[in-house]
Amino acid sequence: MASSCLLLRGEFIIIFLFSLFYLIVVSKKYLLKSLLIFLITLTIISPYVVRNYLISEKIHIVNVTGYALWKGNNHLSKVEGYWNSLHPNYRNSWPDNENFKNLINKLDKIKKNKNYEAERDKIFLLEGIKNIYEDKMRYFCLYLKKLLSFYFIDINSSYKNYYNIFNIIPIMALSFFSIPGFFIFFNEKKNDYKFYYITSSLLIFLLIISIFSILPRYKISILCIQILFSLFFLKKYFNNFFR
């Protein structure tokens, strides 16, 4: 199940490779198990990798990195990114903006062949990089805003029912409880290699995913770690309270 997640989201590739690296190099254990995990994963994804290679003559699993980067870093991007997909079916909703018009012209010139998706994603990638390079301060501030919104809450979310009390209160509680919980966890587990794996995984998710855009469902990737840290805080608090 975990291996098949690599076929769904690009961030699973990052955390998978990091996990193998950590198990083999940092913990200096589980070499055979790590090799077995790698072989099982390779077996699961190989049909899709082979299919993609036969179609586009390139070895890849996912091919949307460029679009994801552009969506989170264009002239209309907020924390959630810019929603318009620039698909021909949505031409009437394309913004009247010179930057978008130039991008659309580039997309329209792509030949409809087996390399179409790869070329399209490359254009989005270059456009996203260009946006960041030309206005570094704006996108750096947006990056920090996305990072904080990812860990805590998005105060400007446009999602329906995002601010429902049954959603927002648990998210806020876990986000804030996990901060003191982290220090308690560190104090109790600082000599355990699992502590460094968990905290490193959290940082990887926060720092890398925030480069793109932050949707509410992305919270799931760090929620289990926030729950763990929060439980350490609640355990400490209630133990002191009842004592």
BELQUIDA-V529228 format. One record per residue. RES is the residue in one letter. PHI is phi in whole degrees, -180 to 180 (NA if undefined). PSI is psi in radians with two decimals (NA if undefined). OMEGA is omega in whole degrees, -180 to 180 (* if undefined). Layout:
BEGIN
RES/PHI/PSI/OMEGA + RES/PHI/PSI/OMEGA
END
This chain:
BEGIN
M/NA/-0.83/-179 + A/-63/-0.67/-180 + S/-66/-0.65/-179 + S/-67/-0.34/179 + C/-65/-0.40/178 + L/-62/-0.43/-179 + L/-81/-0.21/-175 + L/-99/-0.79/-174 + R/-135/2.44/-180 + G/-65/-0.54/-177 + E/-66/-0.40/178 + F/-67/-0.52/178 + I/-64/-0.75/-179 + I/-63/-0.86/-176 + I/-70/-0.53/178 + F/-66/-0.85/180 + L/-65/-0.69/178 + F/-64/-0.73/-179 + S/-63/-0.75/178 + L/-64/-0.78/179 + F/-59/-0.76/-177 + Y/-66/-0.76/-179 + L/-63/-0.70/-175 + I/-82/-0.83/-171 + V/-91/-0.86/-173 + V/-79/-0.90/-178 + S/-78/-0.36/180 + K/57/0.60/179 + K/-136/3.03/169 + Y/58/0.63/180 + L/-62/-0.82/-180 + L/-67/-0.69/178 + K/-65/-0.70/180 + S/-64/-0.72/177 + L/-63/-0.71/179 + L/-64/-0.75/178 + I/-60/-0.76/-180 + F/-63/-0.75/-179 + L/-67/-0.71/178 + I/-64/-0.78/179 + T/-62/-0.78/180 + L/-62/-0.67/179 + T/-65/-0.71/-177 + I/-69/-0.75/-175 + I/-90/-0.21/-175 + S/-58/-0.70/179 + P/-59/-0.65/-179 + Y/-74/-0.65/178 + V/-66/-0.76/179 + V/-64/-0.77/179 + R/-60/-0.80/180 + N/-63/-0.63/179 + Y/-69/-0.70/180 + L/-66/-0.55/-178 + I/-81/-0.83/-173 + S/-112/-0.05/-179 + E/61/0.49/176 + K/-135/2.50/178 + I/-89/1.96/178 + H/-158/2.77/178 + I/-102/-0.95/177 + V/-117/2.66/-175 + N/-137/0.82/-178 + V/-130/0.26/-177 + T/-61/-0.76/-179 + G/-63/-0.80/179 + Y/-63/-0.71/179 + A/-63/-0.69/178 + L/-66/-0.80/-180 + W/-64/-0.72/-178 + K/-59/-0.59/180 + G/-92/-0.09/-176 + N/-143/1.13/172 + N/-133/3.13/-170 + H/-67/-0.25/179 + L/-113/0.09/-176 + S/-70/2.43/168 + K/-121/-2.79/180 + V/-58/-0.73/-178 + E/-79/-0.05/-175 + G/84/-2.96/177 + Y/-108/2.21/-167 + W/-79/-0.47/-174 + N/-63/2.25/-175 + S/-86/-0.07/-178 + L/58/0.46/176 + H/-78/2.53/-179 + P/-54/-0.47/-180 + N/-68/-0.25/-177 + Y/-114/0.48/-177 + R/-58/-0.59/-178 + N/-67/-0.36/-178 + S/-101/0.02/178 + W/-65/2.41/-177 + P/-69/2.61/178 + D/-85/1.37/-174 + N/-139/2.37/-174 + E/-62/-0.69/-180 + N/-64/-0.70/-180 + F/-71/-0.63/179 + K/-63/-0.73/178 + N/-64/-0.69/179 + L/-65/-0.76/180 + I/-62/-0.70/178 + N/-61/-0.71/178 + K/-65/-0.72/-180 + L/-66/-0.64/-179 + D/-68/-0.39/-177 + K/-86/-0.10/-180 + I/-71/2.32/178 + K/-73/2.43/-180 + K/-82/1.45/177 + N/-137/-2.91/-175 + K/-66/-0.32/-180 + N/-96/0.15/-174 + Y/-59/-0.89/-177 + E/-62/-0.72/-180 + A/-66/-0.75/179 + E/-66/-0.70/179 + R/-61/-0.80/-179 + D/-67/-0.59/179 + K/-65/-0.70/178 + I/-63/-0.77/178 + F/-62/-0.72/-180 + L/-61/-0.86/-179 + L/-65/-0.65/179 + E/-67/-0.72/178 + G/-64/-0.77/178 + I/-62/-0.73/180 + K/-62/-0.73/179 + N/-60/-0.80/-179 + I/-64/-0.74/-178 + Y/-65/-0.67/-175 + E/-78/-0.40/-179 + D/-140/1.18/-173 + K/-59/-0.75/-175 + M/-66/-0.74/-180 + R/-61/-0.80/-176 + Y/-78/-0.43/173 + F/-68/-0.76/177 + C/-64/-0.69/178 + L/-65/-0.65/178 + Y/-62/-0.79/178 + L/-63/-0.68/179 + K/-65/-0.71/178 + K/-66/-0.70/-180 + L/-63/-0.80/179 + L/-67/-0.67/179 + S/-66/-0.58/179 + F/-67/-0.83/-177 + Y/-75/-0.69/-178 + F/-102/-1.89/178 + I/-139/2.78/175 + D/-92/1.93/-175 + I/-76/-0.11/179 + N/-125/0.57/-177 + S/-67/2.46/178 + S/-102/0.05/-177 + Y/-75/2.38/178 + K/-65/2.35/178 + N/69/0.17/178 + Y/-62/-0.65/-178 + Y/-93/0.27/172 + N/-61/2.37/-175 + I/-59/-0.50/-180 + F/-76/-0.17/176 + N/-106/-0.88/-170 + I/-74/-0.64/-179 + I/-66/-0.85/176 + P/-61/-0.68/180 + I/-64/-0.79/180 + M/-64/-0.75/-179 + A/-62/-0.83/-180 + L/-65/-0.68/-179 + S/-63/-0.76/-177 + F/-83/-0.67/179 + F/-66/-0.51/-176 + S/-71/-0.37/-179 + I/-70/-0.98/174 + P/-65/-0.52/178 + G/-63/-0.57/178 + F/-62/-0.77/-178 + F/-69/-0.61/175 + I/-67/-0.75/178 + F/-61/-0.76/179 + F/-62/-0.76/-179 + N/-64/-0.60/-177 + E/-90/-0.49/-172 + K/-122/0.31/-173 + K/-65/-0.33/178 + N/-96/0.08/-179 + D/-102/2.20/-177 + Y/-62/-0.40/179 + K/-65/-0.55/179 + F/-60/-0.79/-177 + Y/-71/-0.54/176 + Y/-67/-0.79/-178 + I/-64/-0.83/-179 + T/-68/-0.63/178 + S/-66/-0.68/178 + S/-62/-0.74/178 + L/-60/-0.82/-180 + L/-63/-0.70/180 + I/-61/-0.82/179 + F/-61/-0.83/-177 + L/-63/-0.86/-173 + L/-73/-0.63/-176 + I/-86/-0.84/-178 + I/-64/-0.57/-180 + S/-67/-0.25/175 + I/-65/-0.55/-174 + F/-93/-1.88/177 + S/-142/2.79/-175 + I/-116/1.97/175 + L/-104/2.68/-177 + P/-53/-0.64/-177 + R/-68/-0.34/180 + Y/-66/-0.36/180 + K/-59/-0.48/-178 + I/-60/-0.57/-176 + S/-66/-0.46/180 + I/-114/-0.06/-174 + L/-64/-0.69/-179 + C/-64/-0.61/179 + I/-72/-0.70/177 + Q/-64/-0.65/177 + I/-63/-0.77/180 + L/-60/-0.86/180 + F/-63/-0.71/-179 + S/-64/-0.64/179 + L/-66/-0.62/176 + F/-65/-0.69/178 + F/-66/-0.81/-178 + L/-66/-0.66/178 + K/-62/-0.79/179 + K/-64/-0.75/-177 + Y/-65/-0.86/-177 + F/-70/-0.57/175 + N/-63/-0.77/178 + N/-68/-0.64/-179 + F/-66/-0.83/-178 + F/-76/-0.42/177 + R/-68/NA/*
END
